[in-house]
């Protein structure tokens, strides 16, 4: 079955939403997802964002995953259903003779021969983002910590494989450690086991975990072992759980895997199917939004002190339209010396690093604010909107408008009237 990649805006203009919502009759939609998981809560958020914009969806969310809630789904008068196939009850809902769209982490109980559309996470892209983030910070020692395999956590294994592939391709090795999921009464034992594993690894270490929950356990294991984060071990999670990541000690860097976009895409597919439009079965992949960098990776693991100082200065001042002269002066070096040592240590030039930081800042502003492109170009250190547009297109294959439309969330709707050259 062909796998396609998805991504579109989670936002319409107010006028478009009003016109769209008045087109068709009300729909009764059942959403059967495991909302105890961070990623699934974001999927629900994406579904509800679409429902709000659509204006004619009546959404039912079960209060629990009990057998009675499953029966209520099976006997309900639904126009359509969205179901999580990470849940073993997912296939039971195929008995419903209504349009049905599956979602999940890409594994679980979905099979390619099912005659339904399925929207899942691009786990390879998630892991590559984490690897790039740690490699850019100069690490040469790496590790991955995930879950022991079960029928529903194949995403952990795929992220492990993709992360290791990216690290090996860069010329390094990667330590792997997988342990089972754990109940609260085994938390201390598990963290103790992780602490023992971590103390035997070379440092400074760049470490990816399969999700934010595992990252929390790694942070606790580091505390138990007396290991500093990020000085000894820099940690990257997955899910970007806003209720957790900004409040850990230190705040947790995490990959936003695009779970909200997954929910939105699933809702859009279901809406098209309920309206009688042809919707092909098979798996669709949603690309991750990006890395949300926080304190757990706020370090430069570079042995050359001058290069580390240059990186720190660039990170703090790139958006002020600095150049090679400014960076050299900041670390009391000559241009020629800095240029040579920077390239030797990192494999890229000072100018390329400045541009990379500016592009990342612009991308962050595009999806997290409703600022105009002119404002974003200024705040990111670009001399013009045209210059910013060119750089973002080179880096992502998309214009700023396309990037914003693909990844913007309902709280960061693009302004009406903004344009991109």
C-alpha positions in Angstrom: 0.0 0.0 0.0 1.4 3.4 -1.0 2.3 5.7 1.9 1.7 9.4 1.3 2.9 12.4 3.4 0.4 14.9 4.6 0.5 18.4 6.0 -1.8 21.4 5.7 -3.0 24.4 7.7 -5.0 23.9 10.8 -6.4 27.4 10.3 -8.8 29.0 7.9 -9.7 32.7 7.6 -12.9 33.6 9.5 -14.7 34.2 6.3 -13.7 30.8 4.8 -14.8 29.0 8.0 -18.2 30.7 7.9 -18.8 29.8 4.3 -17.5 26.3 4.8 -19.6 25.6 7.9 -22.8 26.7 6.1 -22.5 24.4 3.2 -23.7 21.1 4.7 -25.9 19.4 7.3 -24.8 18.6 10.9 -22.7 15.4 11.4 -22.5 13.1 14.4 -18.9 12.0 14.8 -17.5 9.5 17.3 -13.9 9.9 18.3 -12.5 6.8 20.1 -8.9 7.5 21.2 -6.7 6.8 24.2 -6.5 10.3 25.6 -4.3 9.2 28.5 -1.3 9.5 26.1 0.2 12.9 25.3 0.2 12.3 21.6 -3.4 11.2 21.5 -4.5 14.3 23.4 -2.9 16.4 20.7 -4.6 14.2 18.0 -8.0 15.0 19.7 -7.0 18.7 19.7 -6.5 18.6 16.0 -9.8 16.8 15.5 -11.6 19.4 17.6 -9.8 22.2 15.7 -11.3 20.9 12.4 -14.7 20.4 14.0 -14.7 24.0 15.3 -13.8 25.3 11.8 -16.2 23.0 10.1 -19.0 24.2 12.3 -21.4 21.3 11.8 -19.8 18.4 13.6 -21.3 17.1 16.8 -18.3 15.2 18.4 -18.7 12.4 21.0 -15.7 11.6 23.1 -16.1 8.5 25.4 -15.3 9.1 29.0 -13.3 5.8 29.4 -12.0 2.9 27.4 -14.3 0.4 29.1 -16.2 -2.3 27.3 -19.4 -0.3 27.8 -17.8 2.7 25.9 -16.9 0.4 23.1 -20.5 -0.9 22.9 -21.8 2.7 22.9 -19.6 3.4 19.9 -20.9 0.3 18.1 -24.6 1.1 18.6 -24.4 4.8 18.3 -25.9 6.6 15.3 -22.7 7.9 13.8 -22.1 9.6 10.5 -18.4 8.8 10.9 -15.8 7.6 13.3 -12.2 8.3 14.1 -10.5 5.5 16.0 -7.0 4.9 17.4 -5.5 1.7 16.1 -2.9 1.7 19.0 -5.9 0.4 21.0 -6.7 -3.4 20.6 -10.4 -2.5 20.3 -9.8 -0.4 17.2 -10.4 -3.2 14.7 -13.8 -4.0 16.4 -15.1 -0.7 15.2 -14.7 -1.9 11.6 -18.0 -3.6 12.2 -19.6 -0.1 11.9 -21.1 0.5 8.4 -20.0 4.2 8.4 -17.0 6.0 7.2 -14.0 5.4 9.5 -10.5 6.8 9.7 -7.7 5.4 11.8 -4.9 7.2 13.6 -1.9 6.2 15.6 1.8 5.9 15.9 2.1 3.9 12.7 1.9 0.4 14.2 -0.6 -1.2 16.6 -3.5 -3.1 15.1 -3.7 -1.3 11.7 -3.0 -3.6 8.7 -2.3 -2.4 5.2 -5.1 -4.6 3.8 -7.7 -2.7 5.8 -10.0 -0.8 3.5 -9.8 2.5 5.5 -7.5 5.5 5.4 -5.0 5.7 8.3 -3.0 8.8 9.4 0.2 8.1 11.4 3.5 9.6 12.5 6.6 9.8 10.3 8.8 8.2 12.9 11.9 8.3 10.7 11.7 12.0 10.3 11.1 12.4 14.0 14.4 10.6 14.8 16.4 12.4 12.2 15.3 15.7 13.7 16.6 14.6 17.1 19.8 13.4 15.6 20.4 16.6 13.7 19.8 18.7 16.8 22.4 16.8 18.8 24.9 16.6 16.0 24.6 20.4 15.5 25.6 20.8 19.1 28.9 19.0 18.6 28.3 15.7 20.3 30.4 12.7 19.4 28.8 10.2 21.9 25.2 9.2 21.5 22.6 6.9 22.9 18.9 6.0 22.5 16.5 4.9 25.2 13.1 3.4 24.3 10.6 0.6 25.1 10.9 -3.1 25.0 8.9 -4.2 21.9 5.1 -4.7 22.2 2.4 -4.9 19.5 1.7 -1.2 19.8 5.0 0.5 20.4 6.7 -0.2 17.1 7.3 3.6 16.8 9.9 3.3 19.5 11.8 0.7 17.5 11.6 2.7 14.3 12.8 5.8 16.0 15.7 3.8 17.5 16.7 2.5 14.0 16.4 5.9 12.3 18.3 7.7 15.1 21.1 5.1 15.0 21.2 5.3 11.2 21.6 9.1 11.3 24.3 8.9 13.9 26.2 6.2 12.1 26.0 8.1 8.8 27.6 11.0 10.6 30.5 8.8 11.6 29.7 7.9 15.2 28.2 5.0 17.2 25.1 4.9 19.3 24.4 3.0 22.5 20.9 1.4 22.7 18.9 0.6 25.8 15.3 -0.5 25.9 13.2 -1.3 29.0 9.6 -2.1 29.5 6.9 0.4 30.3 6.5 0.7 34.0 3.8 1.3 36.6 4.4 4.0 39.3 5.3 1.3 41.9 8.4 0.3 39.9 9.5 3.9 39.1 12.4 3.9 41.5 13.7 0.5 40.4 13.5 1.5 36.7 15.2 4.8 37.2 17.9 3.0 39.2 18.5 0.6 36.3 18.7 3.6 33.9 21.1 5.4 36.2 23.4 2.3 36.2 23.3 2.2 32.3 24.0 6.0 32.0 27.0 6.0 34.3 28.7 3.5 32.1 28.4 5.6 28.9 31.0 8.1 27.6 30.3 11.8 28.2 29.3 14.4 27.2 26.5 12.3 25.7 23.6 13.3 23.4 20.6 11.1 24.1 17.2 10.6 22.4 14.3 9.0 24.1 11.3 7.5 22.4 8.9 10.0 24.1 8.7 12.6 26.8 7.6 10.0 29.4 10.8 8.1 29.0 12.8 11.3 29.0 11.3 12.2 32.4 12.7 8.8 33.7 16.1 9.6 32.2 16.1 13.0 33.9 15.4 11.3 37.3 18.0 8.7 36.6 20.6 11.4 35.9 19.6 13.0 39.3 20.0 9.7 41.1 23.4 9.1 39.5 24.7 12.7 40.1 24.9 13.3 36.3 24.3 16.9 35.1 21.8 17.7 32.4 22.8 19.0 29.9 26.5 19.2 30.8 27.0 15.5 31.1 23.9 14.2 29.2 21.8 16.2 26.8 18.3 14.8 26.5 15.7 15.0 23.7 12.2 13.6 24.1 9.3 13.3 21.7 5.7 14.7 21.9 6.5 18.2 23.2 3.9 17.8 26.0 3.3 21.5 26.9 2.0 20.6 30.3 5.3 18.9 31.2 8.3 19.9 29.1 8.7 23.5 30.2 8.5 22.6 33.8 11.0 19.8 34.2 14.5 20.5 35.7 16.0 21.5 33.3 13.1 22.1 30.8 13.0 19.3 28.3 13.8 19.7 24.6 11.3 17.7 22.6 10.3 16.9 19.0 6.8 18.1 18.1 5.8 15.1 16.0 2.8 16.7 14.5 0.1 14.9 16.4 -2.3 17.8 16.2 -1.8 17.8 12.4 -2.6 14.1 12.5 -5.9 14.7 14.1 -6.7 17.5 11.7 -5.8 15.4 8.7 -7.9 12.5 9.9 -10.9 14.7 10.5 -10.5 16.2 7.0 -10.4 12.8 5.4 -13.4 11.7 7.4 -15.4 14.8 6.4 -14.6 14.2 2.7 -15.7 10.5 3.0 -18.9 11.5 4.8 -19.6 13.9 2.0 -19.3 11.1 -0.6 -15.9 12.1 -2.0 -13.6 9.3 -2.9 -11.0 8.7 -0.1 -8.3 6.0 -0.9 -7.4 3.5 1.9 -3.9 3.1 3.2 -1.4 4.9 5.4 -0.6 8.6 5.3 2.3 10.0 7.2 2.4 13.4 8.8 5.8 15.1 9.1 7.0 16.4 12.4 6.6 20.2 13.1 10.2 20.5 14.4 12.4 20.6 17.5 11.4 22.7 20.5 14.7 23.4 22.1 14.9 23.9 25.9 17.4 23.6 28.7 18.0 19.9 28.5 20.1 20.4 25.3 21.3 24.0 26.0 25.0 23.1 25.6 27.7 23.0 23.0 29.7 19.7 23.3 32.7 21.1 21.4 36.3 20.5 22.5 37.6 23.6 20.9 36.9 26.5 23.3 37.1 29.2 20.6 34.6 27.3 18.4 32.3 26.7 21.4 32.5 30.4 22.1 31.7 31.3 18.5 28.7 29.0 18.5 27.5 30.5 21.8 27.8 34.0 20.4 26.1 33.1 17.1 23.2 31.4 19.0 22.7 34.6 21.1 23.2 37.2 18.4 22.5 35.7 15.0 19.3 37.6 14.6 21.1 40.9 15.0 22.6 40.6 11.5 26.1 39.7 12.6 28.8 38.5 10.4 32.2 36.8 10.5 34.0 40.0 11.7 31.6 40.2 14.7 32.1 36.6 15.7 35.8 36.8 15.4 36.0 39.9 17.5 33.7 38.4 20.2 36.2 35.5 20.8 39.4 37.6 20.1 40.3 35.6 17.0 41.3 36.5 13.5 38.8 35.8 10.7 41.2 33.3 9.0 41.8 31.3 12.2 38.2 31.1 13.1 37.1 30.2 9.6 39.6 27.3 9.5 38.9 26.0 13.0 35.1 26.3 12.7 35.1 24.3 9.5 37.5 21.7 10.8 35.4 21.1 14.0 31.9 21.4 12.6 32.2 20.8 8.9 30.3 24.0 8.1 31.2 27.7 7.9 30.5 30.5 10.3 28.1 32.0 7.7 26.3 28.7 7.3 25.8 28.5 11.1 24.5 32.0 11.3 22.0 31.3 8.5 20.9 28.0 10.1 20.1 29.8 13.4 18.2 32.5 11.6 16.2 30.0 9.6 15.3 28.1 12.8 14.2 31.3 14.5 12.0 32.3 11.5 10.4 28.8 11.3 9.6 29.0 15.0 8.0 32.5 14.6 6.0 31.3 11.6 4.2 28.5 13.5 4.0 30.0 17.0 2.9 33.6 16.2 0.7 35.5 13.9 3.3 38.1 13.1 3.6 39.4 9.5 6.4 38.0 7.3 8.1 41.4 7.4 8.2 41.4 11.2 9.5 37.8 11.2 12.2 38.6 8.7 13.3 41.6 10.9 13.2 39.6 14.2 15.2 36.7 12.6 18.0 38.9 11.2 17.2 38.7 7.5 17.6 41.9 5.5 14.3 41.4 3.7 11.2 39.2 3.3 12.6 38.1 0.0 15.9 37.0 1.6 14.0 35.1 4.3 11.7 33.5 1.8 14.7 32.3 -0.3 16.5 30.8 2.7 13.5 29.0 4.1 12.6 27.6 0.7 16.2 26.3 0.3 16.0 24.7 3.8 12.5 23.3 3.7 11.4 23.2 0.1 8.5 25.5 1.1 7.8 29.2 1.1 7.1 30.9 4.4 3.4 31.0 3.6 3.4 27.2 2.8 5.4 26.4 5.9 3.0 28.4 8.1 0.0 26.8 6.4 1.4 23.3 6.9 2.4 23.7 10.6 0.4 26.6 12.1 -1.9 25.7 14.9 -5.3 27.3 15.7 -3.7 29.6 18.2 -1.3 30.9 15.6 -3.5 31.6 12.7 -1.8 33.5 9.8 -2.9 37.1 9.4 -5.3 37.8 6.5 -3.4 39.8 3.8 0.1 38.5 4.5 1.9 37.6 1.3 5.2 35.9 0.4 7.2 36.9 -2.6 
